Amino acid sequence: MSEKTLTDLPMIGTHPIQDEGACSTQNYVSLEEKTVLAAMRKLRERAEEVRAGIDSAASVNEKSRLEAELAELREQRAELALKRDDAFTRKMIMLGHLPPEADPGYR
């Protein structure tokens, strides 16, 4: 008599628990997180353009304007980082890993 293991069981396709469980090894990004990350990516792209403009600025006024824009982009990124953290917390609450009281906007 041979010993059977879980891998010897007949399965059609893949096993749902291994592939799409709530706590699977796949990374899950919520729509809210995805939106914030896309905004952060656009800010980074704009910041790269501004930095290149600073390096090639012809006048002092242009350079100072671009530096001020870069400072504003940094502030916006900091705000988005906080929103990303809040979105992550809400996702963890939704998945049941954190209590509802962990939400910063919880009343």
C-alpha positions, 0 to 999 in steps of 0.5 A, a space after each residue: 500500500 502506497 502512502 498518499 499525500 496532498 499532492 497526489 490528490 486528483 485536481 482539475 486546474 489549480 487549487 483555489 486556496 493556494 492561488 487566490 486566498 485572502 492571505 496569499 503570497 500574491 501582492 494585492 493592491 486596492 483601487 485606492 492604493 493604485 490611484 494614489 500610487 499612480 498620482 505619486 508616479 506622475 509627480 515623480 515624472 514631473 519632478 524629473 522634468 523639473 530637475 532637468 529644467 533646473 540644470 539647464 535653466 538659462 536665467 536665475 528667475 527661471 531656476 528659482 521658479 523651477 526650484 519653487 515648483 520642485 518644493 511644491 511637488 515634494 509637499 504634494 508627494 508627502 501628502 500622497 504618502 500619507 494617503 497611501 498609508 491610510 489606504 493600506 490601513 483601510 485595506 488591512 481592515 477590509 481583509 480583517 487583519 486590523 480592527 475598524 478602530 485602526 482607520 484614521 477616519 474612524 469615529 
